[in-house]
Amino acid sequence: NGQEAHLSHFLTREERRAMSPSQKADWKAKQIDMKSRRKDFHGAVTYIFDGIFSWQMYGSADAVDESGAPYTEYLMRCQWGTTFENMHPWIVAHRYKEFDHLDHQIRKQFAYLACNLVTLPKKEIFRNLDPAVIAKRRQALEEYMSRIVLSLPSILRSELFNHFLSISERIAAIRIKLNLTIPTTPSA
């Protein structure tokens, strides 16, 4: 089913082995709930970080750097909550060169997973503001990021990805807003 491509069903082998029968039933119920609630969801959504995390490409915007040179920022909308009803969003913006740098770091740190990553378009120095280039990049970035969120939990849980999307920082702020305790150890 095409909708399932946007829903994460992954647990690590260790997580599956450690689950009791009631925890497995609860996990299955969460997956069914996710399918029914997010049929029209655009982007990627998964159960991770002790709650529900979602990511989607939000758009792009023209910007100017400190020297006055124009560039494009790619805007991403992330959300986290313990339920679908209490999810809180945040926006993250990065230049294409920052995605390119992240990709190089991920491929270096997670070489054994590199074959599972979407290949990003090559950087174009002279046409980087061309609408066709921006659209091509945005599509590739959406596929790249969605693949990580949906299928590559080791990368999603990494410090590289955490820093890129400010995940821990934002989840901590949301937990305070929801009056939730902050776990002492990170949990997927």
URSULKA-V256872 format. One record per residue. N is the residue number from 1. RES is the residue in one small letter. SS is DSSP state (a for helix, b for strand, c for the rest). OMEGA is omega in whole degrees, -180 to 180 (none if undefined). NEAR is the number of other ideal C-beta (glycine too) atoms within 8 Angstrom. Layout:
n->N res->RES ss->SS omega->OMEGA near->NEAR
n->N res->RES ss->SS omega->OMEGA near->NEAR
This chain:
n->1 res->n ss->c omega->-177 near->4
n->2 res->g ss->a omega->-180 near->4
n->3 res->q ss->a omega->-178 near->8
n->4 res->e ss->a omega->178 near->8
n->5 res->a ss->a omega->-179 near->7
n->6 res->h ss->a omega->-179 near->12
n->7 res->l ss->b omega->-180 near->13
n->8 res->s ss->c omega->178 near->11
n->9 res->h ss->c omega->-172 near->6
n->10 res->f ss->c omega->165 near->8
n->11 res->l ss->c omega->176 near->8
n->12 res->t ss->c omega->179 near->8
n->13 res->r ss->a omega->-180 near->6
n->14 res->e ss->a omega->179 near->6
n->15 res->e ss->a omega->179 near->9
n->16 res->r ss->a omega->-179 near->9
n->17 res->r ss->a omega->-176 near->6
n->18 res->a ss->a omega->-176 near->5
n->19 res->m ss->c omega->173 near->10
n->20 res->s ss->c omega->177 near->5
n->21 res->p ss->a omega->180 near->6
n->22 res->s ss->a omega->176 near->6
n->23 res->q ss->a omega->178 near->8
n->24 res->k ss->a omega->178 near->10
n->25 res->a ss->a omega->178 near->8
n->26 res->d ss->a omega->178 near->8
n->27 res->w ss->a omega->-180 near->11
n->28 res->k ss->a omega->178 near->8
n->29 res->a ss->a omega->178 near->8
n->30 res->k ss->a omega->180 near->9
n->31 res->q ss->a omega->177 near->11
n->32 res->i ss->a omega->178 near->8
n->33 res->d ss->a omega->-179 near->9
n->34 res->m ss->a omega->179 near->12
n->35 res->k ss->a omega->-176 near->11
n->36 res->s ss->a omega->-177 near->7
n->37 res->r ss->a omega->-172 near->7
n->38 res->r ss->c omega->-179 near->11
n->39 res->k ss->c omega->-178 near->7
n->40 res->d ss->c omega->-177 near->4
n->41 res->f ss->c omega->177 near->9
n->42 res->h ss->c omega->-178 near->5
n->43 res->g ss->c omega->-176 near->12
n->44 res->a ss->b omega->180 near->12
n->45 res->v ss->b omega->-179 near->14
n->46 res->t ss->b omega->171 near->13
n->47 res->y ss->b omega->180 near->10
n->48 res->i ss->b omega->-180 near->10
n->49 res->f ss->c omega->180 near->10
n->50 res->d ss->c omega->179 near->5
n->51 res->g ss->b omega->-180 near->11
n->52 res->i ss->b omega->179 near->14
n->53 res->f ss->b omega->176 near->14
n->54 res->s ss->b omega->179 near->15
n->55 res->w ss->b omega->171 near->13
n->56 res->q ss->b omega->174 near->11
n->57 res->m ss->b omega->-174 near->11
n->58 res->y ss->b omega->180 near->7
n->59 res->g ss->b omega->177 near->7
n->60 res->s ss->b omega->-178 near->8
n->61 res->a ss->b omega->175 near->8
n->62 res->d ss->b omega->179 near->8
n->63 res->a ss->b omega->180 near->9
n->64 res->v ss->b omega->179 near->7
n->65 res->d ss->c omega->-175 near->8
n->66 res->e ss->c omega->-180 near->3
n->67 res->s ss->c omega->179 near->4
n->68 res->g ss->c omega->180 near->5
n->69 res->a ss->c omega->180 near->6
n->70 res->p ss->b omega->174 near->7
n->71 res->y ss->b omega->180 near->11
n->72 res->t ss->b omega->172 near->13
n->73 res->e ss->b omega->176 near->11
n->74 res->y ss->b omega->-174 near->15
n->75 res->l ss->b omega->179 near->12
n->76 res->m ss->b omega->177 near->14
n->77 res->r ss->b omega->176 near->12
n->78 res->c ss->b omega->175 near->14
n->79 res->q ss->b omega->173 near->11
n->80 res->w ss->b omega->174 near->14
n->81 res->g ss->b omega->178 near->13
n->82 res->t ss->c omega->175 near->8
n->83 res->t ss->c omega->176 near->8
n->84 res->f ss->c omega->-177 near->9
n->85 res->e ss->c omega->-177 near->5
n->86 res->n ss->c omega->178 near->8
n->87 res->m ss->c omega->179 near->11
n->88 res->h ss->b omega->-177 near->10
n->89 res->p ss->b omega->167 near->7
n->90 res->w ss->b omega->-179 near->9
n->91 res->i ss->b omega->176 near->9
n->92 res->v ss->b omega->179 near->10
n->93 res->a ss->b omega->177 near->8
n->94 res->h ss->b omega->172 near->10
n->95 res->r ss->b omega->179 near->10
n->96 res->y ss->a omega->-179 near->12
n->97 res->k ss->a omega->177 near->7
n->98 res->e ss->a omega->174 near->9
n->99 res->f ss->a omega->180 near->13
n->100 res->d ss->a omega->178 near->10
n->101 res->h ss->a omega->177 near->8
n->102 res->l ss->a omega->-179 near->11
n->103 res->d ss->a omega->179 near->11
n->104 res->h ss->a omega->179 near->8
n->105 res->q ss->a omega->180 near->9
n->106 res->i ss->a omega->-179 near->15
n->107 res->r ss->a omega->177 near->10
n->108 res->k ss->a omega->-177 near->7
n->109 res->q ss->a omega->-177 near->8
n->110 res->f ss->c omega->-177 near->12
n->111 res->a ss->a omega->-179 near->7
n->112 res->y ss->a omega->178 near->4
n->113 res->l ss->a omega->-174 near->11
n->114 res->a ss->a omega->-179 near->9
n->115 res->c ss->a omega->179 near->4
n->116 res->n ss->a omega->-178 near->7
n->117 res->l ss->c omega->173 near->13
n->118 res->v ss->c omega->178 near->7
n->119 res->t ss->c omega->179 near->5
n->120 res->l ss->c omega->176 near->11
n->121 res->p ss->c omega->177 near->9
n->122 res->k ss->c omega->178 near->4
n->123 res->k ss->c omega->178 near->8
n->124 res->e ss->c omega->-174 near->9
n->125 res->i ss->c omega->-173 near->5
n->126 res->f ss->c omega->-177 near->4
n->127 res->r ss->c omega->-173 near->7
n->128 res->n ss->c omega->178 near->12
n->129 res->l ss->c omega->179 near->9
n->130 res->d ss->c omega->-179 near->8
n->131 res->p ss->a omega->179 near->5
n->132 res->a ss->a omega->178 near->6
n->133 res->v ss->a omega->179 near->12
n->134 res->i ss->a omega->180 near->12
n->135 res->a ss->a omega->179 near->8
n->136 res->k ss->a omega->179 near->9
n->137 res->r ss->a omega->-178 near->13
n->138 res->r ss->a omega->178 near->12
n->139 res->q ss->a omega->-180 near->8
n->140 res->a ss->a omega->179 near->12
n->141 res->l ss->a omega->178 near->13
n->142 res->e ss->a omega->178 near->11
n->143 res->e ss->a omega->-179 near->9
n->144 res->y ss->a omega->-177 near->13
n->145 res->m ss->a omega->179 near->12
n->146 res->s ss->a omega->179 near->12
n->147 res->r ss->a omega->180 near->12
n->148 res->i ss->a omega->-178 near->12
n->149 res->v ss->a omega->-174 near->14
n->150 res->l ss->a omega->-167 near->13
n->151 res->s ss->a omega->-174 near->9
n->152 res->l ss->c omega->-175 near->12
n->153 res->p ss->a omega->179 near->10
n->154 res->s ss->a omega->179 near->8
n->155 res->i ss->a omega->180 near->12
n->156 res->l ss->a omega->-179 near->11
n->157 res->r ss->c omega->-175 near->10
n->158 res->s ss->c omega->177 near->11
n->159 res->e ss->a omega->178 near->5
n->160 res->l ss->a omega->-177 near->11
n->161 res->f ss->a omega->177 near->14
n->162 res->n ss->a omega->-180 near->11
n->163 res->h ss->a omega->-177 near->7
n->164 res->f ss->a omega->-178 near->10
n->165 res->l ss->a omega->-179 near->11
n->166 res->s ss->c omega->-173 near->10
n->167 res->i ss->a omega->-177 near->12
n->168 res->s ss->a omega->-180 near->8
n->169 res->e ss->a omega->-178 near->7
n->170 res->r ss->a omega->179 near->12
n->171 res->i ss->a omega->178 near->11
n->172 res->a ss->a omega->179 near->9
n->173 res->a ss->a omega->179 near->8
n->174 res->i ss->a omega->178 near->11
n->175 res->r ss->a omega->178 near->10
n->176 res->i ss->a omega->180 near->9
n->177 res->k ss->a omega->180 near->7
n->178 res->l ss->c omega->-177 near->10
n->179 res->n ss->c omega->179 near->4
n->180 res->l ss->c omega->176 near->7
n->181 res->t ss->c omega->179 near->4
n->182 res->i ss->c omega->-179 near->7
n->183 res->p ss->c omega->-179 near->7
n->184 res->t ss->c omega->176 near->3
n->185 res->t ss->c omega->180 near->4
n->186 res->p ss->c omega->-180 near->7
n->187 res->s ss->c omega->178 near->6
n->188 res->a ss->c omega->none near->8
